[in-house]
């Protein structure tokens, strides 16, 4: 079964899209872990501060 060059190129770009999307998703999740830990710590110490920070982020 022979795959044409056009199909190979299209397949490559589809593969590239999924690899790129997955990479950025993983980087985003890994980058958010320190923020989640920090917010959990602040919430444990002073829930009002955590609420104010969350409101500030949502308004920003």
Residue pairs with C-beta under 8 A, 6 or more apart in sequence:
3 11
39 50
39 53
39 54
42 49
42 50
42 53
43 50
